[in-house]
Amino acid sequence: MPKASKRQKEKKADFQKTKLKLGKGKQAANNATDVSFKAKTIALPQQSINVDKSGKLVNSRNLTTADLALQLRHYSAGVRRDAVSGIKEILTLHPSLMLTDAAPLVPELSRCVGDDDAAVRKQLHALLLWMLPQIPAQLLGPYHNTLLLFTTSALSHIYPEVRLDAIKILDVCLDALPHIATVGWENAVHKMANAISSAAHGPTQSNPAGPSNASHQPHGERIMNCYLNLLGITQKSGSAASITATDLAPGAKLLIIKSLRSFLTYALRSTSRDSSDGDDAQSCPTWFFRSAFASSAEYEYFQRILTRHTVPERSRCISVRQSNEVDSQTSTSTSYSDWPFIEQAAKSLMDLTTSSGASLNQSDLFTSLHSALGLRPSSPSDMSRSSSGKQTQSAALSLYTLLDPVLLASFLDTAPSAFQPDLDLSQQFRGQNVGLSTPAQLIFELISLILALWRGSSSSVRTQARTSLANMLGHISVYFPFSHRTGSSGLSAKAKSAVVQIDLAYAELAALLALSNTKLDKVKSKFNAEVQIASVSAFIAELLSTPMTESGTVSLASVGASAASVLDPDTFRALLPTLWFLLGSEHDTLLDSLLASYHAHATQHRVKPVLFEFLARAFLLSKVRAETPFTIRERDRILESLLSTLPRSLWEASSSTAGHAFAAVQLEFLHFLLLLPSPPATLACEKLGPFYWIRHPTKKVSGPGPFSKLPRISCKLAIDLISLLKGRDEKLDKAMSQALQFVQNQA
């Protein structure tokens, strides 16, 4: 029975109709064939074979700049990376696109600054580093806001690797747009300082920099806020910023500190002391002479004494009358109009009653060296410039106060690994011409950053900043001089120069700290001013007393050092402020070293013009209303050293194009001396004859001297000296007469 009933149910199931449920369709049979199909369209807007590109400039992949710009927004990181490299390729193949299509590409490239892919960011940095310097400023102008806004946005990205790569892009932007990228940075510093002060001591007064809308902030304010945030300095952090800084890897800290120092180099350039000295590597900075003058007008006159040939717009016209030797009844008058005549200014500014000058001791020099920094300008434009400069100096010291916990913590963490006993400062691999290790580089960047901030300081330095600097230098002084700890013979010349530069940076910081506090207040720190100043003086005296190398640079053979450190002209210019301060207490040693170094250098050496101008200006202080640290005997030694070599140096400098600027400074110095009421008697006038007219002793051929090779303005200054040198020597008078006749015939 069970089997029969089961068979009947199976037979009924074969012919039973399945009931459909609600929402269910009819099921297909097991043996049914699906014949349905679907069709989709494929869009190829950028790869169409119908587009004719025969008349367009393309790269190796047949893509134009418009195609590549569109691919920069592609979802695939590989396509974006290829687009960035393709842009560099097409601009290299077709340089004309740099003027027509490069500027519109900048907004599209700016979007990739914060790209999530590391390869895209790396390619972008290489492209912008190559492209931005080649784009004219007029074409880049409309797009700099977009570039800087995307860069600051990437500096606050959630991922740290994106922020670090954005710093590299920012460094490129600083080189291309220095003024735009730094304007308004003081606002961020003052706001942050006020916010931290309010959090610690309660509410204070409003921000002296003034309110600024977040949507209209200057780029410098945005970038400075990014720097502070990267270092962990926020409105609620205060001294806890040092803890955040220690969390950064040494390489990341080095990148941030180096970029911040580069930013401040551009930010402080417009109002720093070196801004008036120009960027010429052969010129001598003059800001440290400012304290010797009682008014800004006298300092500005002193500043232009040896550099009048660079400001022809202030020139006046004078006439020089020269009698003809053949016919004494006839005379010729020639006008020379491209240099300013300073006889009237000299009469009003020279101290005619006493030309000996005032002698200063060390305490007097401490008191006066910063007194001129607060001088009142005499014109509205100078007043606004001075007000801006004081605001920048105040912001620099406020920034140092904010950064002090970070800098101190970074130095204490890095110094033991950078200066271990018998540790090689070079990279840990074999070979020659290697650079410094990351800890050593970080130490050098930290000290350079501190110096950049304190170079803009004024006489009214707050006690907090002075105490912080004394505390910092107390920790640094343990390792000074750094060049004595360089134990590698394989360091490159650039690395050796960096070691000496940081020695000089510490020396200048020690001088600035002593100058900012006349009475040398006793602060609880490891820094002993008297001991450190003596150590700095001994180091600089040793540095100046070393001989020249065959390559034309001065080497420092330090005790215990296996390799010499190079002192290049830029480093020597940086040494001059410290040297001027130390001359107030170490006359004999340093002055002897300076004069010996001046005579040891050849005229072609790049240090010679800087050293000549420094010594010349040190002597000229006694001839104007200024204070000088030198005695009468020391000034006579300086003048004798300069004039004894002047004819030869003037000849050699005028003979080569590279020395024309040096020759102009020597002519200006000689012109000023000859206008004095009592011109110097130590000048060998007979040796100046060949400078004007040459007579070959054997070939009996004569011709104009090297003065004729000088630029037009310097040549006219040399001719102007003829009226002042006339009557001093018969051979010289004859040579000058022939030179003057030659110039008149050439006119």
Secondary structure, 3 states (H helix, E strand, C coil): CHHHHHHHHHHHHHCCCCCCCCCCCCCCCCCCCCCCCCCCCCCCCCCCCCCCCCCCCCCCCCCCHHHHHHHCCCCCHHHHHHHHHHHHHHHHHCCCHHHHCHHHHHHHHHCCCCCCCHHHHHHHHHHHHHHHHHCCHHHHHHHHHHHHHHHHHHHCCCCHHHHHHHHHHHHHHHHHCHHHHHCCHHHHHHHHHHHHHHHHHCCCCCCCCCCCCHHHCCHHHHHHHHHHHHCCCCCCCHHHHHHHHHCCCHHHHHHHHHHHHHHHHHHCCCCCHHHHHCCCCCCCCCHHHHHHECCHHHHHHHHHCCCHHHCHHHCEEEEEEEECCCCCCCEEEEEEEEECCCHHHHHHHCCCCCCCCEECCHHHHHHHCCHHHHCCCCCHHHHHHHHHHHHHHHHHHHHHHHHHHHHHHHHHHHHHHHCCCCCCCECCCCCCCECECHHHHHHHHHHHHHHHHHCCCCCCCCHHHHHHHHHHHHHHHHHCCHHHHCCCCCECHHHHHHHHHHHHHHHHHHHHHHHCCCCCCCCCCCCCHHHHHHHHHHHHHHHHCCCECCCCCEEECCCCCCCCEEECHHHHHHHHHHHHHHCCCCHHHHHHHHHHHHHHCCCCCCHHHHHHHHHHHHHHHHHCCEEECCCHHHHHHHHHHHHHCHHHHHHHHHHCHHHHHHHHHHHHHHHHHHCCCCCCCCCCHHHHHHHHEEECCCCCCEEECHHHHCCHHHHHHHHHHHHHHCCCCHHHHHHHHHHHHHHHHHC
